Amino acid sequence: MRLLSVVPEIEGFLSKFRPLLSRRQFRHFCRYIIGLVASDRKSIKRIASSCSDKVDQSNLNRFMHSYSVNDESIQSKMTELVWRDIKKAGAAGGGRLKVYLIIDDSLLKKFGRHMDGTGYLFSTKDGKSILCHDIVTSFMLVDGRGYPVNVKLYVKEDACEKHGIRFRTRIVLACELINSLTVPDNADVTVLFDSWYLCRDIVSAIHARGWHYVSEARSNRRVVFDGTDMSINKLPILLRHMFCDYDIEEANELYSSFQTNVRMKGLGDINLVMKMKMFQKEPDEMHFLVSDLMMMTMDIRDMILTYGKRHRIEEFYRDSKQSLGLGEYMVRDIRASNRHWRLVFVAYTLLILVKNAEGLVEKTIGELCDWIRDRCIESLMSAVHSLKNLEFDQIKQMFR
């Protein structure tokens, strides 16, 4: 049933992208976005069959593979709209703007062996290697509001050689994401990432921007403490008599923790917080949080709460996969896959901006999708109601 159309609640947002696309491309762009948001399935075929303004699947497919669509300009416009929304909300209150940039990657499981850029990578969720696309993503958090920023595809080296693509590691891709973010002059940026990305190249890219970071270190990292080189997991044993209990009310958790300064190879002097949850049914392992912000600037509470914000990108992955079809594409070409991911980012941003504009702050991404779908149905009912002197079969034919 052709139920979906561009409703007034999202028309203003989508119109901002009109100058970047031809008339035909813009129509396909709008169809794809509303399909990602409100269609029950997110394949090109289902989106084409769900739009009220009839479109053939092949036309939408050509749009997804077109060389003439500039994905970078769409990305830039999305970022511009995000900063406009942040400014409108007055997040900084005229002062410094606190920005958290979160870097992570996610596996998108695929079944088509002939899809460009796929490879077998180990999935902790599946407990085995799976055929997938691996996307490295940046996500921005400002005043509690989260916005997707950019995406890069990680392709294994053997696949790069096969397709004549320059091989880039996840670390290189993460550095590119850090370098590409544009922020206002009054923004103080802290980059958050897990232990996999904690390395000299990432930290150097962050410092080159004049930013700071909070991360987690693996338990086998080497540090120099009090002039002695040792594995970081030896420190809790050495300093166990100095650990204290900390009740972090915002996180609703009680931790046993200790903070000190150490030197880590490749990173220099760092602020180290060792923490372990207390009163758990199962003993929790020790976690090692690290930052270039020293103890005078970031204490134990600040470090735990700041690193805790990293979970927002995991929520983004979950919501995008469940509600916006982040992994539901079925295209061979890398260009079309990349365009799908970027349009999912646009759709997610659209929902966040609608959420802010319509005062729907309590709604989840899934509930916002349902809300947009309801607006589409209401628009269809209004269109049917306005029709005069038509038989039922004629009306039914219009929406097939």
Secondary structure, DSSP 8 states (H G I E B T S, - for coil): ---B---HHHHHHHHTTGGGS-HHHHHHHHHHHHHHHH-SS-SHHHHHHHBSS---HHHHHHHHH-SSS-HHHHHHHHHHHHHHHHHHHTTTTTS-EEEEEEEEEEEEE---TTSTT-EEEEETTTTEEEEEEEEEEEEEEETTEEEEEEEEEE--HHHHHHHT-----HHHHHHHHHHH----TTEEEEEEE-GGG-SHHHHHHHHHTT-EEEEEE-TT-EEEETTEEEEGGGHHHHTGGG-EEEEETTTTEEEEEEEEEEEETTTEEEEEEEEEE-S-SS----EEEEESS-TTT--HHHHHHHHHTTHHHHHHHHHHHHHS-TT----SSHHHHHHHHHHHHHHHHHHHHHHHHTT-TT--HHHHHHHHHHHHHHHHHHHHHH--S--HHHHHHHT-
